């Protein structure tokens, strides 16, 4: 990120000089204990978990629970430089159609760039002061095969960390080495808390860490299994990638020079399984939901919010849209997303005290927020990882229930068509961001309007759905219509034969 050229530079010394409308930390940051180490300090973490902790620290009588950020990727040096240059402070700008507000977050008080400070990073987590190690490392950081859902032990990073445990390169390697040192020193373990957008994220990190530890040391694996807790969590806040325009806006509107601010929506939610082995902050005091079972909440989010993002993603990109709110301003797309939600609702869990109807209304409002500028390239990215999690389970369950999969099949087909086309319907090149982009585009282009070659990728589609003749037929018909009619005309055709959602309910 390039630094803003004007405004008051953000740091501890200048907090008192900022505009009165900007909320700043009211607590003494020097008193904070670094009880949490967070791996993967990106925009989402800074808009979400770190903000909740900042809210908690603003309350009187709460523990002085601070955070040390950590980056394990080589590219994390950019975040280190941005935060270190401003005493680890940063700005959150909340944007809605009605107003825009700014606050400075002070809950992160240190940052370790692990590639250059491996030993310091390991010892930070191994220290008794660390009670929680939390993660936002994206799906790829868990080394899970999408098709088999098993740990990919053969990955070069994993093999490196098994052979060189004191010089890890993966998050798993750092965590395992730190836990092993605590075991050998007879220290209690820390809780490992995933905050990634994965179903059963606590179960996932437990599974892969135990698998990794088992390849390293049976005694370590047994100790982790017996002592470490891995709470599941559901996180939600739409947080686009920070742009140069955002940095300039913070400077112009708030008179603040911040190297890497975060722009996000007012909405925020965090649901955590209350299962910790070494204490936790009193998050419930600032609106975090501590529950015994997170699964219904995360299923509702993944099948409505995340899947609806995919519903608009590839069709919207094909139609030539740049931003999510532009898509939602198109009456055709808005109607399609609402109808998509209705089709998936039979497999959305019912949660006591939660209205699914109201949740869907809120999602439409959030998607339509004209100030967030959430880019289509972001929600289109990594489809090979998102589709198996957010679309395919709903299709499988709807098929079991004998319910409609018309619109969901069209969304899967739109992804294949997007990969195949390479350009949108306005003649502009599509930016395909996916770890498997070369492989997928080659297969999709060869396949034409037959989805079977793409469905044959077991690591994405598994075995059951590609063997389901109804699903294959629906996807093939949708792919043919997209190729013949384009995105908008195909959507109109599908909506004409789909019951429309009742706007009153």
Residue, then its C-alpha position, 0 to 999 in steps of 0.5 A: x500500500x502506498x502512503x497517503x500524502x496528506x493529513x495527520x500521520x497515524x501514530x500514538x503521539x498524534x491520536x489527540x490531534x485527530x478530528x473529534x469525530x474519529x473515535x480513538x482508543x480510550x484505554x492505555x495500550x501500554x497496559x495490554x498483555x499480548x494474550x492472543x497471537x493472530x496469524x494472517x492479519x488482513x483486512x477482514x481480521x482488522x475489521x472483525x476480531x480486532x475491532x471486537x477486541x477494541x470494543x471490549x478494551x473500551x469497557x471499564x473493568x475488563x481484562x487488558x487482553x491485547x493481540x500480537x499479529x503475525x504474518x507467515x507468508x513472504x507477502x506479509x512484509x507489506x502489512x508489517x511495514x504499514x502497521x509498524x510505521x504507525x505504532x500498529x494502529x489503523x483506521x476502520x471506515x464504516x460505510x453505509x448509504x446514510x453515513x461514513x464514520x471512522x475509528x482508530x483500532x488499538x487492540x493490536x500492539x505488535x506484529x511479527x514477520x515470521x519469515x525473517x523472525x522464525x524463532x521469535x514467532x515460535x517463542x511468542x506462541x510458546x510463551x505462557x502469556x499466549x492463551x489463544x492463537x487465532x487464524x485467518x489464513x484462507x482455505x489454502x492454509x489448511x492443506x485440505x484436498x477439496x474432493x477427499x476432504x483429507x490432509x494433503x501431507x505430500x504438499x512441499x510446505x508440509x514436507x519441509x516443516x516435517x523435516x525442519x520443525x524448528x524452521x517452519x514455513x506453514x502456519x501448521x508448522x509454526x503452531x505444532x512447534x510452539x505447542x511441542x515446546x509448551x508440552x516439553x516445558x509442562x506449560x498449558x496449551x493455547x486454544x487454536x481458534x480458526x476464524x476462516x470462512x470454513x464450515x466447521x472451521x474448528x473441526x478442520x484445523x483440529x483434523x489437519x493439525x493432528x494429522x500433521x503432528x502425527x507425522x511428526x511425533x506421536x506423543x505430540x499428537x496425543x498431547x494435542x488431542x487430549x489438551x488443546x481446544x479448537x472452537x468452531x466460529x462463524x464470522x461475517x462482515x463484508x470487507x473489500x480489499x483496500x484500494x488507493x482510492x480508499x487511502x486517499x478518501x481517509x486522508x481527504x475526508x478525515x484528515x488522517x494519513x493511514x498507510x493501510x486503512x480498512x473500509x467495511x460495512x456497519x454490519x458485523x457478526x461473530x458466533x463462537x463455540x464456547x470451548x477454550x482451554x486457557x481462558x478467553x476475552x469476555x466477548x459476550x460483553x460486546x455482542x459476540x454470541x457464545x453458543x454450544x453449537x455454531x453449525x446452524x449459524x454457519x450453515x445459514x450464512x454459507x447457504x444464503x450469504x456466501x452462496x448468493x455471492x456466487x449466484x451473482x458473481x459469474x453471471x454478473x461478471x459475464x454481464x460486465x459488472x464491476x461492483x456488487x452494488x451495481x449488480x444489485x441495482x439491476x432489477x433482473x439480478x436482484x430478482x434472481x438473487x432473491x429467487x436463488x435464496x428462496x430455492x435454497x431456503x429448504x436446506x437452511x437450518x431454523x435457529x430459535x430466535x432467528x428469522x430466516x426471512x429477515x436475514x435474507x432481507x438484511x443480505x439484500x440490503x447489505x449487497x446493495x450498499x452503494x458505498x462499499x465498492x465490493x468488486x466482482x473479481x473478489x467474489x468470483x475469485x477461487x471458485x474451485x474452493x468456494x463452490x464445493x463448500x457453498x453450493x454443492x452441499x445445498x444441491x445434494x441436500x435439495x436433490x435428496x429432498x426432491x426440491x428444485x435445483x434449477x437456479x443452483x444448477x445455473x450458477x454452477x453452469x455460469x462458473x464453467x461458462x465464465x471459465x470458458x469464455x475469458x471475456x465478458x459480454x461487453x468484450x472485456x477480458x475477465x480476470x480469473x483469480x483461482x489457484x487452479x485457473x490454468x487447469x480449469x480454463x483449459x478443461x472448460x474450453x475443451x468441454x464447450x457446453x458439456x459440463x461432464x469434463x469439469x464435473x470429472x474433477x473429483x477434488x472439486x465435485x467428488x463422486x456423488x453429484x457427477x453421477x446424479x443424472x438430474x444434476x448433470x442434465x440441469x447443468x448441461x441445459x443451463x450451460x447450453x442456454x448461457x452459450x446461446x443466449x448470454x447471462x441476462x436472457x438466460x436469467x430471464x428465461x429461468x425466472x419466468x418458470x421459477x416461482x417468485x419470492x413473496x416480497x411481503x414475507 
